Amino acid sequence: MKYSHTQLVCCPPLPPSTAATTTAAMLGRLPLPQLLFAAILGFAGGIYIYQPIFEQYSRDQKELKEKVKLLQESEEKGS
């Protein structure tokens, strides 16, 4: 078998595979409880990481509601 100068000599090229067969092979190696645990852990980790952003958004929304309420009250008093 001939190799070009860009290929590694130690490893032959892998056969082409589709995403479906790759996904099926990966799921076949991982038991369902471990897969569910990994998914839940990933979801919880994402919430933990983005929690400060969620909190800042919540604070900003509360401040905006208070400003709108104050503006409405001042307009009612001014009229």
C-alpha positions as CSV (number, residue, x, y, z in Angstrom):
1,M,0.0,0.0,0.0
2,K,1.4,3.4,-1.0
3,Y,1.1,6.4,1.2
4,S,1.5,10.0,0.3
5,H,4.0,12.2,2.2
6,T,1.1,13.7,4.2
7,Q,-0.2,10.5,5.7
8,L,1.3,8.7,8.7
9,V,3.0,5.5,7.8
10,C,2.2,3.8,11.1
11,C,-1.6,4.0,10.7
12,P,-3.6,3.0,7.7
13,P,-6.5,5.3,6.8
14,L,-9.8,4.6,8.6
15,P,-12.8,3.4,6.5
16,P,-15.4,6.1,5.9
17,S,-18.3,6.0,8.3
18,T,-21.5,7.9,8.7
19,A,-22.6,9.9,11.7
20,A,-25.4,7.4,12.4
21,T,-23.0,4.4,12.7
22,T,-20.6,6.4,14.8
23,T,-23.4,7.5,17.1
24,A,-24.8,4.0,17.3
25,A,-21.4,2.6,18.1
26,M,-20.8,5.2,20.9
27,L,-24.3,4.5,22.4
28,G,-23.7,0.8,22.3
29,R,-20.6,1.2,24.5
30,L,-22.2,3.3,27.2
31,P,-25.0,1.8,29.4
32,L,-28.2,3.8,29.6
33,P,-27.9,4.7,33.3
34,Q,-24.4,6.2,32.7
35,L,-25.7,8.1,29.7
36,L,-28.5,9.6,31.7
37,F,-26.2,10.4,34.6
38,A,-23.8,12.2,32.2
39,A,-26.7,14.1,30.6
40,I,-28.0,15.2,34.0
41,L,-24.5,16.2,35.1
42,G,-23.9,18.2,32.0
43,F,-27.2,20.0,32.3
44,A,-26.6,20.8,36.0
45,G,-23.1,22.0,35.2
46,G,-24.4,24.3,32.5
47,I,-26.9,25.8,35.0
48,Y,-24.1,26.2,37.6
49,I,-21.8,28.0,35.1
50,Y,-24.5,30.3,33.7
51,Q,-26.2,31.1,37.0
52,P,-24.5,34.5,37.4
53,I,-25.8,35.5,34.0
54,F,-29.4,34.4,34.9
55,E,-29.2,36.3,38.2
56,Q,-27.9,39.5,36.5
57,Y,-30.7,39.3,33.9
58,S,-33.3,38.9,36.7
59,R,-31.9,41.9,38.5
60,D,-32.0,44.0,35.4
61,Q,-35.6,43.1,34.7
62,K,-36.6,44.0,38.2
63,E,-34.9,47.3,37.9
64,L,-36.6,48.0,34.6
65,K,-40.0,47.2,36.1
66,E,-39.4,49.5,39.0
67,K,-38.3,52.4,36.7
68,V,-41.4,51.9,34.4
69,K,-43.6,51.9,37.5
70,L,-42.0,55.1,38.8
71,L,-42.3,56.8,35.4
72,Q,-46.0,55.8,35.2
73,E,-46.6,57.2,38.7
74,S,-44.8,60.4,38.0
75,E,-46.8,60.9,34.7
76,E,-50.1,60.3,36.6
77,K,-49.1,62.9,39.2
78,G,-47.9,65.3,36.6
79,S,-51.1,65.2,34.6
